[in-house]
Amino acid sequence: MEKTKDPGEQCQIYVHLADLCDGEESSLPYWEKALKRALIINNENVVELALDYLIFNNYWYGHEEEAERFIKIAEDNLSKDRAALFFAYMRAYQTMLKLEKEDINEILHSSLEKLRAQKNKLTKEEQIEWEFLTALSIDCGAVANGAYQEVAEAIPYVERAIRMLSAYPLEPRYPFELLCYRKLANLYMAQDDYAKAAATIEKIMDIHKQEKEGQKAAFGFDRIYYNDDSFYYEEYARLLYLPDLSPEQLENYFSEFMRLHQRLQYKDRIYWEAVAGYYQYKGKFKTALLYNDSVIAYVHKNSRLTDWVSPYLTRSDLYKLSGDYKNALLWREKCDSIREQLHSEEIRQSMNEIRSRFSLDKLIVEKLESEGNTKMALLLGIIVVSLCVIAWGIHQRLMVRRLKMVQNKLLKSNEEVTKQSRRAEESEKMKTAFIDSMCHEIRTPLNIINGFTELYFSEGVNDEMRAEFQKQIQENTRMLTGLLDTMLELSKLVSSNDTLPSEATDVYGICMQQIEVLKSRSMKPEVECIFQGTPCPGEFYSNASYFSRVISNLLDNAIKFTEKGTVILNCSPNMEKRCMEISVTDTGIGISPDKQEWVFERFTKVDAFVPGTGLGLYLCRVIINKLGGKIKIDSTYKDGCRIIIELPCQSPNH
C-alpha cells in the first residue's frame, strides 16, 4: 500500500483485502477504506458494493450507530436514481433481518404503515418495496396461523416486484432481485410447486453468474479473491429440499453441497436441514431424525417461537414416514400448541390496543365532565352569593348544607361506580383467561381422539396398533370428562361461602388407598411410589370425599412431572399443632421459588407443553381452606417439589 498513492489502485487493493476476509467482521475496516477511495475516484459501483457490506454487516453484528453513519454517507453520495433503489432494497432486507430478532407483527406492520401513509405517492422503487413487504407479510401470517394455502397469495406480489426490477441495469438491481427470487423459490416450495422452485433456483444461479462475469466492467478490476462458495452452498441446500429429484440429481446436488461444506466448515441450520432432507429422501428416517434434532436445538436457542413450527412439522412427518404414528401425532400437537400460543398472543395484543383506546376516550370524557362540573359549581356559587346578598343568612346556611349533601352523594356514587368498574375489569380478565385455557385444554384431547380415531380406521393398521389407539382414545376421553368434572366441582365450591361438612374420617387409610391407586395407574417404571406415616391415635373429623380429591390431584401432579426417582406420600399426626400433616414429595422438575405461590392461582401451569387446565392446585387450596387447613410448598426442599398440608382437628359438628 505504501508503494502506490493512486486512489484507484488503493481502492482495488482494499477490496481484495476485504474479499480475503470472506465476509467476516474483520473485513469491515477494509470495506470502509475501499469506500473512501471509491468516493475519491467517483466509482459508484464500488461505492454501492462497499455500502451494502458496511450497512448490513454492521446491523448484523449489532453496530447500529455505525450502520446509521454509513446510511448517511449513502444519502449524501449516491446519485438520485441509484440511491432510490438502494434504499428500497436496504429497507426490505433490514426488515427481513429484524424478523429473526424482534416481533414479526410489529416489524411488518411498522414497515408497511410507512409506505401505506404515502400509498398514492410511491416512487417506482418504493412500489417494488411495497410488493415485496406485502408478500413477506402474507407469508409470515400464513406460517404463524398454519394456513399454508394462503402462501399462494404472496406469489403474485413477488413476481410483480421482479418484473419491475427488470427495467433497471443488472448491477444496481442485483441485490434486490436476488432477495426477491430467493423469497419466490421458498414460496413455490411451500406450495409444493417443485418444478417452478427448481427453475427459480437455477435462475438465481444464472443471475449471480452474470453479475460475477460483469464485475470487471462494473468495478474496473477483477475481484480475484472473491469467494462465492457460501452463495452456492445456500442454493444447493435449497435444491436438496425438492422431493421430486431423480436419484442422479439428488446424489449430484448432495455431493456438490458436501464439497462446499467441507470447504466452508459451516455447522448451521442450513446444513442440518439439508442433510436431514437428503436422508429423508433416501428413506433413512432415523438418521434424518438425528439431524432434525440439531435443527430443533438451534431454533430453540436462536429463533423466536414462530420459527419452531417448520422443524416440528418436519419431525412429525419423519415419524409418520417411519410408521411411528404416536410420536408423529405428539409432535403435530406440539406444533398446534405453538400456533395457539401465537394466536392467543395476537388476540391479547388486540385487546390491549382496544383497552388503551377506550382508556384514552374515557379520560377525554372525564376531562369534559370535569370542565362542565366546574362551570356548574361556579354558577351555583354565583346564585348562592346572590341569594346571600338578597335573602337572609339562613338561606345561605341552607344552601351550603344542601350542597354538602349533594357532594357526599356524588362521592359515594363515584366510589360505587369505581368499584363496579374494577369488578367488571377483573371479571373480563378472568373470563378471557378461562376461555383461553379451556379452549386449549378441551381442544387437545379432542384432537387426540379425532386423530387416533382416524388412524384406527386406516388401512394397513394391525390389531396391536388398534389396541394402542383405542387405549389413547379412552385415556383422552377420561381426561376430557375429568376436566369438565373439575370445572363443575370448582364452580360449586367457589360459589359457596360455607365450610365443608365434616365426619369421622380415616385420613391415614385414604392416603394409603390413593397411593395404591397411583401405583396401579402409573406408566413410569423408573418412578417408585412410596407411602409413609402413622395413623391418627383418635378420631379425626374431616370430609373424606374432598380430602381424597386433594390427595389424588397432588399425586397426579407429582407423577406427571417426575420421570425418574420417587413419589412419597407421608401422613402423620402433629400433637403440638393438634393437626394431621400430609406431604407429597417428588424428585421431578420442581418449582422455582418465585412461582411457589403463583402456582396456586387459577389457570397457571409450570410447563405450557404438559397437558392440564392449571386448576389442580387452585382447587386443592380452595378445598383445604374450606376444611380449615393450610397448603403450601416447602421452599427448603431442593430435589424436586414437596407440598405440605396441615389439617386441624375438628369437632363433629364443624
MIFIFI-738769 format. One record per residue (C-alpha): residue number from 1; x, y, z. Coordinates in Angstrom, 3 decimals. Layout:
REM MIFIFI-738769
 resi       px       py       pz
  NUM        X        Y        Z
...
***
This chain:
REM MIFIFI-738769
 resi       px       py       pz
    1    0.000    0.000    0.000
    2    2.915    2.342    0.675
    3    4.203    1.847   -2.912
    4    1.162    3.422   -4.557
    5   -0.648    6.673   -3.903
    6   -3.171    6.226   -6.683
    7   -6.691    6.124   -5.122
    8   -7.936    3.737   -7.800
    9   -5.194    1.180   -7.114
   10   -5.644    1.612   -3.368
   11   -9.396    1.028   -3.756
   12   -8.715   -2.187   -5.680
   13   -6.260   -3.452   -3.035
   14   -8.679   -2.787   -0.171
   15  -11.471   -4.642   -1.976
   16   -9.099   -7.610   -2.391
   17   -8.222   -7.499    1.318
   18  -11.903   -7.364    2.252
   19  -12.639  -10.342   -0.044
   20   -9.826  -12.320    1.596
   21  -11.639  -11.887    4.943
   22  -14.582  -13.717    3.325
   23  -17.456  -11.745    4.876
   24  -16.150  -11.843    8.469
   25  -16.385   -8.842   10.801
   26  -12.662   -8.215   10.225
   27  -13.479   -7.241    6.605
   28  -15.380   -4.088    7.660
   29  -12.323   -1.775    8.109
   30  -11.114   -2.718    4.586
   31  -14.531   -2.044    3.068
   32  -14.558    1.390    4.739
   33  -11.137    2.222    3.299
   34  -12.255    0.962   -0.127
   35  -15.357    3.176    0.186
   36  -13.264    6.295    0.863
   37  -11.077    5.666   -2.231
   38  -14.115    4.846   -4.398
   39  -15.685    8.191   -3.405
   40  -12.500    9.984   -4.432
   41  -12.442    8.376   -7.912
   42  -16.275    8.534   -8.194
   43  -16.644    4.754   -8.804
   44  -20.350    4.453   -7.916
   45  -20.470    0.653   -8.373
   46  -17.743    0.111   -5.758
   47  -19.348    2.755   -3.519
   48  -22.667    0.879   -3.554
   49  -20.942   -2.503   -3.087
   50  -18.966   -1.250   -0.067
   51  -22.025    0.440    1.470
   52  -24.022   -2.782    1.041
   53  -21.441   -4.745    3.062
   54  -20.898   -1.992    5.649
   55  -24.553   -1.222    6.404
   56  -25.922   -4.735    6.661
   57  -22.924   -6.345    8.342
   58  -22.868   -3.599   10.972
   59  -26.587   -4.224   11.586
   60  -25.922   -7.967   11.715
   61  -23.097   -7.618   14.272
   62  -25.141   -5.180   16.391
   63  -23.257   -1.961   15.494
   64  -26.373    0.112   14.769
   65  -24.706    3.515   15.169
   66  -22.062    2.570   12.601
   67  -24.754    1.325   10.220
   68  -26.645    4.635   10.548
   69  -23.405    6.534    9.796
   70  -22.963    4.674    6.513
   71  -26.632    5.230    5.631
   72  -25.931    8.974    5.918
   73  -22.902    8.553    3.612
   74  -25.122    6.739    1.096
   75  -27.711    9.534    1.219
   76  -25.014   12.159    0.588
   77  -23.044   10.413   -2.174
   78  -25.202    8.065   -4.260
   79  -26.906    9.534   -7.314
   80  -30.652   10.039   -7.054
   81  -31.618    7.037   -9.224
   82  -29.112    4.641   -7.611
   83  -29.994    5.838   -4.098
   84  -33.743    5.273   -4.553
   85  -33.356    1.594   -5.488
   86  -30.542    1.019   -2.987
   87  -32.563    2.368   -0.049
   88  -35.680    0.438   -1.078
   89  -33.584   -2.756   -1.090
   90  -31.881   -1.783    2.162
   91  -35.209   -1.269    3.997
   92  -36.618   -4.555    2.685
   93  -33.514   -6.537    3.661
   94  -33.279   -4.790    7.034
   95  -36.896   -5.801    7.711
   96  -36.019   -9.448    6.985
   97  -33.067   -9.265    9.396
   98  -35.265   -7.814   12.150
   99  -37.809  -10.634   11.746
  100  -35.254  -13.030   13.300
  101  -34.798  -10.906   16.431
  102  -37.944   -8.827   17.007
  103  -41.725   -9.185   16.966
  104  -42.865  -10.215   13.464
  105  -46.265   -8.469   13.532
  106  -44.827   -5.229   14.884
  107  -41.939   -5.093   12.363
  108  -44.086   -5.831    9.284
  109  -46.884   -3.525   10.453
  110  -44.409   -0.667   11.008
  111  -42.680   -1.165    7.625
  112  -45.942   -1.319    5.654
  113  -47.515    1.599    7.547
  114  -44.663    3.894    6.482
  115  -45.380    3.071    2.837
  116  -49.185    2.966    3.262
  117  -49.112    6.564    4.518
  118  -47.992    7.646    1.043
  119  -49.678    4.854   -0.969
  120  -50.765    7.219   -3.780
  121  -47.371    8.958   -3.960
  122  -44.990    5.965   -4.055
  123  -41.962    6.091   -6.337
  124  -41.201    3.114   -8.584
  125  -38.601    1.884   -6.102
  126  -40.970    2.232   -3.137
  127  -43.636    0.355   -5.122
  128  -41.171   -2.556   -5.520
  129  -40.502   -2.433   -1.771
  130  -44.282   -2.383   -1.102
  131  -44.855   -5.502   -3.251
  132  -42.027   -7.422   -1.545
  133  -43.045   -6.500    2.038
  134  -46.700   -7.330    1.319
  135  -45.641  -10.804    0.152
  136  -43.466  -11.179    3.251
  137  -46.398  -10.201    5.494
  138  -48.746  -12.729    3.852
  139  -46.115  -15.489    4.107
  140  -45.343  -14.876    7.809
  141  -49.025  -14.653    8.696
  142  -49.803  -17.923    6.904
  143  -46.962  -19.776    8.684
  144  -47.903  -18.406   12.121
  145  -51.576  -19.389   11.734
  146  -50.971  -22.707    9.953
  147  -52.986  -21.511    6.919
  148  -50.420  -22.664    4.353
  149  -52.910  -22.419    1.486
  150  -52.706  -18.624    1.890
  151  -48.997  -18.644    0.962
  152  -50.025  -18.750   -2.714
  153  -51.482  -15.241   -2.334
  154  -47.959  -13.874   -1.733
  155  -46.521  -15.168   -5.038
  156  -48.046  -12.513   -7.403
  157  -46.599   -9.707   -5.266
  158  -43.030  -11.056   -5.556
  159  -43.467  -11.707   -9.287
  160  -44.600   -8.095   -9.808
  161  -41.573   -6.838   -7.869
  162  -39.246   -8.896  -10.103
  163  -40.898   -7.605  -13.295
  164  -40.478   -4.013  -12.100
  165  -36.816   -4.634  -11.219
  166  -36.065   -5.953  -14.727
  167  -36.231   -2.352  -16.031
  168  -33.016   -1.476  -14.133
  169  -29.413   -2.342  -15.134
  170  -28.002   -5.556  -13.651
  171  -25.537   -4.069  -11.157
  172  -27.920   -1.795   -9.193
  173  -30.831   -4.257   -9.308
  174  -28.807   -7.414   -8.494
  175  -29.070   -7.405   -4.631
  176  -32.826   -6.683   -4.597
  177  -33.524   -9.081   -7.462
  178  -31.615  -11.852   -5.673
  179  -33.651  -11.196   -2.495
  180  -36.935  -11.440   -4.441
  181  -36.019  -14.622   -6.335
  182  -34.998  -16.370   -3.098
  183  -38.321  -15.479   -1.485
  184  -40.134  -16.665   -4.648
  185  -38.324  -20.047   -4.549
  186  -39.356  -20.503   -0.900
  187  -42.980  -19.676   -1.734
  188  -43.057  -22.185   -4.603
  189  -41.649  -24.888   -2.316
  190  -44.281  -24.078    0.319
  191  -46.934  -24.667   -2.389
  192  -45.294  -27.970   -3.489
  193  -44.654  -26.465   -6.941
  194  -41.201  -28.005   -7.116
  195  -40.685  -27.572  -10.864
  196  -41.054  -23.779  -10.566
  197  -38.933  -23.781   -7.409
  198  -36.107  -25.605   -9.211
  199  -36.351  -23.226  -12.198
  200  -36.220  -20.233   -9.843
  201  -33.119  -21.540   -8.067
  202  -31.444  -22.106  -11.447
  203  -32.386  -18.511  -12.332
  204  -30.749  -17.298   -9.108
  205  -27.501  -19.059  -10.017
  206  -27.680  -17.665  -13.558
  207  -28.167  -14.075  -12.340
  208  -25.259  -14.492   -9.934
  209  -23.068  -15.839  -12.734
  210  -23.970  -12.878  -14.981
  211  -23.247  -10.412  -12.203
  212  -19.899  -12.026  -11.445
  213  -18.878  -12.021  -15.121
  214  -19.780   -8.330  -15.405
  215  -17.864   -7.264  -12.291
  216  -14.696   -6.284  -14.129
  217  -16.569   -3.924  -16.416
  218  -18.598   -2.532  -13.494
  219  -15.776   -2.079  -10.977
  220  -12.843   -1.540  -13.308
  221  -10.926   -4.576  -11.978
  222  -11.331   -8.312  -11.302
  223  -12.288   -9.413   -7.768
  224   -9.775  -12.252   -7.924
  225  -10.165  -13.153   -4.241
  226  -13.951  -13.046   -4.153
  227  -15.215  -16.395   -2.807
  228  -18.844  -17.239   -3.639
  229  -18.814  -20.717   -2.053
  230  -21.307  -19.626    0.615
  231  -23.682  -18.414   -2.145
  232  -23.714  -21.772   -3.910
  233  -23.799  -23.570   -0.557
  234  -27.206  -21.989    0.201
  235  -28.581  -22.611   -3.300
  236  -27.589  -26.307   -3.381
  237  -29.188  -26.662    0.051
  238  -32.423  -25.287   -1.471
  239  -32.201  -27.801   -4.325
  240  -31.884  -30.646   -1.820
  241  -35.265  -29.651   -0.335
  242  -37.003  -30.552   -3.621
  243  -38.623  -34.011   -3.200
  244  -39.104  -34.959   -6.859
  245  -35.407  -35.126   -7.784
  246  -34.131  -38.084   -9.751
  247  -31.611  -40.297   -7.913
  248  -28.833  -38.899  -10.107
  249  -29.810  -35.287   -9.412
  250  -30.095  -35.975   -5.679
  251  -26.620  -37.507   -5.488
  252  -25.061  -34.791   -7.682
  253  -26.579  -31.961   -5.640
  254  -25.681  -33.624   -2.335
  255  -22.130  -34.278   -3.497
  256  -21.674  -30.641   -4.526
  257  -23.270  -29.429   -1.273
  258  -20.955  -31.587    0.861
  259  -17.939  -30.438   -1.152
  260  -18.812  -26.833   -0.355
  261  -19.500  -27.765    3.264
  262  -16.048  -29.329    3.590
  263  -14.508  -26.068    2.373
  264  -16.655  -23.753    4.487
  265  -16.987  -25.974    7.604
  266  -20.373  -24.408    8.477
  267  -22.356  -26.000   11.301
  268  -25.622  -24.182   10.875
  269  -29.337  -24.724   10.349
  270  -28.922  -24.836    6.550
  271  -26.520  -27.782    6.831
  272  -28.613  -29.799    9.296
  273  -31.859  -29.271    7.358
  274  -30.265  -30.125    4.015
  275  -28.658  -33.342    5.292
  276  -31.889  -34.311    7.098
  277  -33.781  -33.809    3.827
  278  -31.262  -35.925    1.924
  279  -31.587  -38.883    4.327
  280  -35.366  -38.492    4.317
  281  -35.431  -38.916    0.527
  282  -33.093  -41.895    0.877
  283  -35.569  -43.493    3.301
  284  -33.147  -43.363    6.249
  285  -35.587  -41.767    8.641
  286  -33.692  -42.457   11.887
  287  -30.610  -40.646   10.555
  288  -32.814  -37.804    9.326
  289  -34.311  -37.503   12.828
  290  -30.829  -37.081   14.332
  291  -30.100  -34.095   12.065
  292  -33.589  -32.741   12.748
  293  -32.658  -32.830   16.477
  294  -29.861  -30.357   15.718
  295  -32.256  -28.087   13.796
  296  -34.713  -28.027   16.723
  297  -31.915  -27.361   19.244
  298  -30.740  -24.457   17.053
  299  -34.178  -22.794   16.749
  300  -34.824  -23.262   20.490
  301  -31.638  -21.345   21.207
  302  -31.565  -18.712   18.448
  303  -35.058  -18.227   16.979
  304  -38.454  -16.988   18.134
  305  -41.491  -19.186   18.633
  306  -42.803  -18.750   15.072
  307  -39.655  -20.373   13.627
  308  -40.225  -23.549   15.682
  309  -43.216  -24.555   13.531
  310  -41.317  -25.741   10.422
  311  -38.831  -28.150   12.124
  312  -41.637  -29.501   14.358
  313  -43.732  -30.318   11.268
  314  -40.713  -31.957    9.621
  315  -40.193  -34.124   12.703
  316  -43.860  -35.157   12.716
  317  -43.609  -36.134    9.023
  318  -40.431  -38.163    9.646
  319  -42.124  -40.148   12.431
  320  -45.150  -40.688   10.204
  321  -42.985  -41.952    7.332
  322  -41.184  -44.335    9.704
  323  -44.516  -45.734   10.961
  324  -44.259  -44.207   14.449
  325  -47.750  -42.645   14.439
  326  -47.781  -41.995   18.170
  327  -44.755  -39.672   18.065
  328  -45.977  -38.177   14.787
  329  -49.194  -37.138   16.496
  330  -47.293  -35.902   19.568
  331  -45.117  -33.508   17.527
  332  -48.096  -32.379   15.483
  333  -49.816  -31.469   18.776
  334  -46.729  -29.526   19.920
  335  -46.831  -27.619   16.638
  336  -50.555  -26.863   17.088
  337  -49.865  -25.725   20.657
  338  -47.291  -23.204   19.404
  339  -49.755  -21.865   16.837
  340  -52.416  -21.483   19.514
  341  -49.976  -19.566   21.713
  342  -49.117  -17.246   18.826
  343  -52.806  -16.748   18.030
  344  -53.619  -16.082   21.702
  345  -50.820  -13.524   21.863
  346  -52.254  -11.715   18.832
  347  -55.685  -11.629   20.487
  348  -54.196  -10.254   23.704
  349  -52.351   -7.525   21.799
  350  -55.563   -6.532   20.003
  351  -57.442   -6.428   23.309
  352  -54.721   -4.279   24.880
  353  -54.950   -1.828   21.970
  354  -58.739   -1.646   22.366
  355  -58.395   -1.110   26.126
  356  -55.797    1.636   25.567
  357  -58.081    3.459   23.136
  358  -61.028    3.037   25.491
  359  -58.975    4.432   28.390
  360  -57.964    7.448   26.272
  361  -61.596    8.153   25.297
  362  -62.606    7.753   28.941
  363  -60.018   10.328   30.031
  364  -61.309   12.810   27.436
  365  -64.901   12.320   28.625
  366  -63.829   12.732   32.257
  367  -61.989   15.928   31.356
  368  -65.078   17.348   29.640
  369  -67.242   16.324   32.586
  370  -64.786   17.973   34.956
  371  -64.931   21.208   32.965
  372  -68.742   21.020   32.991
  373  -68.799   20.410   36.730
  374  -66.513   23.390   37.255
  375  -68.806   25.655   35.285
  376  -71.847   24.344   37.167
  377  -70.168   24.860   40.515
  378  -69.277   28.420   39.504
  379  -72.870   29.126   38.507
  380  -74.215   27.712   41.761
  381  -71.685   29.822   43.655
  382  -72.892   32.986   41.949
  383  -76.513   32.025   42.724
  384  -75.656   31.341   46.369
  385  -73.823   34.669   46.678
  386  -76.769   36.474   45.061
  387  -79.209   34.795   47.420
  388  -76.988   35.665   50.373
  389  -76.998   39.313   49.299
  390  -80.748   39.385   48.560
  391  -82.042   36.935   51.156
  392  -81.365   36.144   54.767
  393  -78.325   34.457   56.245
  394  -80.486   31.411   56.954
  395  -80.879   30.784   53.230
  396  -77.128   30.817   52.873
  397  -76.736   28.108   55.522
  398  -79.452   26.007   53.955
  399  -77.810   26.181   50.546
  400  -74.403   25.264   51.946
  401  -75.943   22.308   53.775
  402  -77.690   21.097   50.642
  403  -74.503   21.433   48.603
  404  -72.639   19.274   51.109
  405  -75.339   16.613   50.960
  406  -75.187   16.552   47.162
  407  -71.405   16.376   47.257
  408  -71.449   13.413   49.659
  409  -73.938   11.590   47.471
  410  -71.807   12.224   44.389
  411  -68.683   10.986   46.158
  412  -70.452    7.826   47.258
  413  -71.836    7.305   43.767
  414  -68.369    7.784   42.237
  415  -66.855    5.311   44.683
  416  -69.530    2.754   43.830
  417  -69.021    3.297   40.093
  418  -65.247    2.834   40.535
  419  -65.763   -0.391   42.475
  420  -68.175   -1.741   39.868
  421  -65.756   -0.803   37.068
  422  -62.887   -2.637   38.753
  423  -65.060   -5.683   39.315
  424  -66.093   -5.634   35.645
  425  -62.450   -5.421   34.518
  426  -61.425   -8.273   36.818
  427  -64.387  -10.329   35.609
  428  -63.388   -9.674   31.985
  429  -59.780  -10.714   32.634
  430  -60.899  -13.894   34.428
  431  -63.330  -14.709   31.618
  432  -60.616  -14.207   28.968
  433  -58.133  -16.392   30.880
  434  -60.803  -19.036   31.419
  435  -61.806  -19.131   27.721
  436  -58.152  -19.275   26.539
  437  -57.299  -22.111   28.919
  438  -60.473  -24.148   28.406
  439  -60.372  -23.869   24.595
  440  -56.807  -25.153   24.599
  441  -57.361  -27.936   27.152
  442  -60.613  -29.184   25.562
  443  -59.191  -28.995   22.051
  444  -56.081  -31.036   22.905
  445  -57.880  -34.257   23.987
  446  -60.457  -33.776   21.225
  447  -57.663  -33.506   18.622
  448  -56.070  -36.674   20.016
  449  -59.404  -38.527   19.994
  450  -60.101  -37.410   16.416
  451  -56.555  -38.239   15.282
  452  -56.438  -41.725   16.781
  453  -59.987  -42.458   15.616
  454  -58.959  -41.628   12.055
  455  -55.835  -43.784   12.370
  456  -57.905  -46.606   13.932
  457  -59.920  -46.983   10.734
  458  -56.918  -46.542    8.400
  459  -55.858  -49.401    6.179
  460  -52.650  -51.220    6.998
  461  -53.009  -50.783   10.781
  462  -52.584  -54.050   12.665
  463  -54.539  -55.212   15.741
  464  -51.768  -54.302   18.151
  465  -51.703  -50.700   16.900
  466  -55.515  -50.521   17.002
  467  -55.411  -51.634   20.637
  468  -52.918  -48.847   21.386
  469  -55.099  -46.292   19.528
  470  -58.165  -47.478   21.477
  471  -56.256  -47.027   24.716
  472  -55.276  -43.479   23.752
  473  -58.880  -42.630   22.828
  474  -60.149  -43.957   26.180
  475  -57.455  -42.099   28.156
  476  -58.220  -38.776   26.491
  477  -61.984  -39.336   26.867
  478  -61.403  -39.807   30.605
  479  -59.199  -36.716   30.604
  480  -61.944  -34.648   28.931
  481  -64.576  -35.979   31.366
  482  -62.281  -35.239   34.309
  483  -61.731  -31.700   33.033
  484  -65.471  -30.994   32.918
  485  -65.971  -32.617   36.351
  486  -63.232  -30.380   37.758
  487  -64.881  -27.263   36.341
  488  -68.292  -28.218   37.802
  489  -66.728  -29.026   41.181
  490  -64.768  -25.755   41.185
  491  -67.873  -23.756   40.293
  492  -69.782  -25.381   43.140
  493  -67.036  -24.682   45.682
  494  -66.298  -21.090   44.654
  495  -69.964  -20.073   44.511
  496  -70.493  -21.161   48.148
  497  -69.140  -19.357   51.203
  498  -69.931  -22.252   53.545
  499  -67.323  -24.586   55.032
  500  -67.450  -28.229   54.033
  501  -69.360  -30.705   56.272
  502  -67.140  -32.998   58.338
  503  -67.422  -36.501   59.732
  504  -65.159  -39.122   61.271
  505  -62.529  -39.725   58.585
  506  -59.698  -42.230   58.287
  507  -57.169  -39.833   56.745
  508  -54.380  -42.408   57.027
  509  -56.469  -45.030   55.226
  510  -57.433  -42.628   52.425
  511  -53.759  -41.762   51.844
  512  -52.847  -45.471   51.730
  513  -55.680  -46.113   49.251
  514  -54.656  -43.221   46.967
  515  -51.022  -44.338   46.781
  516  -52.196  -47.798   45.709
  517  -54.393  -46.238   43.010
  518  -51.367  -44.242   41.803
  519  -49.239  -47.389   41.621
  520  -51.858  -49.188   39.523
  521  -52.166  -46.249   37.102
  522  -48.513  -45.242   36.801
  523  -46.865  -45.923   33.442
  524  -43.407  -44.902   34.679
  525  -41.429  -47.934   35.874
  526  -38.479  -45.737   36.890
  527  -40.593  -43.843   39.442
  528  -41.154  -45.591   42.807
  529  -44.365  -44.703   44.698
  530  -43.885  -44.864   48.498
  531  -46.293  -44.391   51.438
  532  -45.081  -43.431   54.902
  533  -46.816  -42.296   58.054
  534  -48.584  -43.017   61.327
  535  -52.354  -43.415   61.901
  536  -54.197  -40.798   63.962
  537  -54.446  -42.081   67.605
  538  -58.043  -40.861   67.986
  539  -60.995  -39.944   65.803
  540  -60.246  -37.306   63.205
  541  -63.024  -35.268   61.607
  542  -62.831  -34.056   58.010
  543  -64.575  -34.545   54.634
  544  -63.473  -37.872   53.137
  545  -64.641  -37.169   49.554
  546  -62.962  -33.800   49.156
  547  -59.836  -34.876   51.030
  548  -59.474  -37.837   48.640
  549  -59.799  -35.409   45.722
  550  -56.942  -33.251   47.041
  551  -54.580  -36.189   47.608
  552  -55.402  -37.608   44.152
  553  -54.656  -34.251   42.482
  554  -51.321  -33.828   44.307
  555  -50.197  -37.379   43.492
  556  -51.185  -36.961   39.824
  557  -49.147  -33.732   39.636
  558  -46.138  -35.389   41.272
  559  -46.075  -38.381   38.897
  560  -46.720  -36.135   35.874
  561  -43.579  -34.041   36.440
  562  -41.306  -36.867   37.655
  563  -39.512  -39.035   35.092
  564  -37.161  -40.873   37.450
  565  -36.857  -41.275   41.224
  566  -39.601  -41.386   43.857
  567  -43.012  -40.007   44.768
  568  -43.521  -40.181   48.571
  569  -46.840  -39.636   50.394
  570  -46.477  -39.064   54.155
  571  -49.373  -38.824   56.658
  572  -48.634  -38.299   60.385
  573  -50.296  -36.550   63.369
  574  -48.648  -33.441   64.841
  575  -49.567  -33.358   68.521
  576  -48.118  -29.886   69.153
  577  -50.170  -28.223   66.408
  578  -53.159  -30.568   67.008
  579  -53.379  -31.370   63.324
  580  -52.597  -34.017   60.721
  581  -49.618  -33.239   58.492
  582  -49.716  -34.697   54.978
  583  -46.906  -34.165   52.473
  584  -46.357  -35.210   48.840
  585  -42.688  -35.246   47.857
  586  -41.235  -35.957   44.390
  587  -37.907  -35.837   42.588
  588  -39.298  -34.122   39.500
  589  -38.624  -30.768   37.841
  590  -39.536  -28.757   40.930
  591  -40.972  -25.226   41.120
  592  -38.782  -22.121   41.232
  593  -39.086  -20.022   44.454
  594  -40.656  -17.062   42.628
  595  -43.530  -19.276   41.393
  596  -44.277  -21.265   44.578
  597  -47.235  -19.047   45.446
  598  -48.175  -18.247   41.842
  599  -48.945  -21.926   41.003
  600  -51.903  -21.870   43.426
  601  -53.687  -19.295   41.259
  602  -56.215  -20.183   38.570
  603  -55.053  -21.241   35.081
  604  -51.346  -21.324   35.982
  605  -49.064  -24.040   34.588
  606  -45.372  -24.692   35.271
  607  -44.864  -26.211   31.796
  608  -47.112  -24.954   28.966
  609  -46.489  -28.122   26.923
  610  -47.693  -30.530   29.636
  611  -51.460  -31.219   29.472
  612  -53.593  -29.736   32.240
  613  -56.027  -26.911   32.983
  614  -53.931  -25.055   35.511
  615  -56.741  -25.517   38.053
  616  -55.474  -28.515   40.050
  617  -53.533  -26.706   42.783
  618  -56.087  -23.874   42.888
  619  -58.845  -26.448   43.543
  620  -56.699  -28.101   46.245
  621  -56.220  -24.776   48.053
  622  -59.968  -23.986   47.864
  623  -60.840  -27.385   49.394
  624  -58.165  -27.252   52.111
  625  -59.204  -23.697   53.071
  626  -62.837  -24.816   53.348
  627  -61.655  -27.685   55.571
  628  -59.962  -25.104   57.834
  629  -56.454  -26.171   56.887
  630  -53.377  -24.796   55.093
  631  -51.466  -25.915   51.994
  632  -48.068  -24.647   50.852
  633  -44.862  -25.605   49.006
  634  -41.797  -26.422   51.119
  635  -39.232  -23.848   49.919
  636  -36.368  -25.651   51.721
  637  -36.713  -28.798   49.612
  638  -34.421  -28.587   46.539
  639  -34.514  -32.086   44.974
  640  -37.903  -31.644   43.322
  641  -41.136  -30.446   44.891
  642  -42.724  -31.019   48.318
  643  -46.271  -29.848   49.089
  644  -47.356  -29.803   52.758
  645  -50.931  -29.865   54.094
  646  -51.926  -29.122   57.698
  647  -55.483  -30.256   58.607
  648  -56.599  -29.190   62.120
  649  -58.580  -31.497   64.373
  650  -62.247  -30.523   64.095
  651  -65.346  -31.140   66.146
  652  -68.033  -33.482   64.758
  653  -70.393  -30.525   64.197
  654  -67.894  -28.366   62.338
***
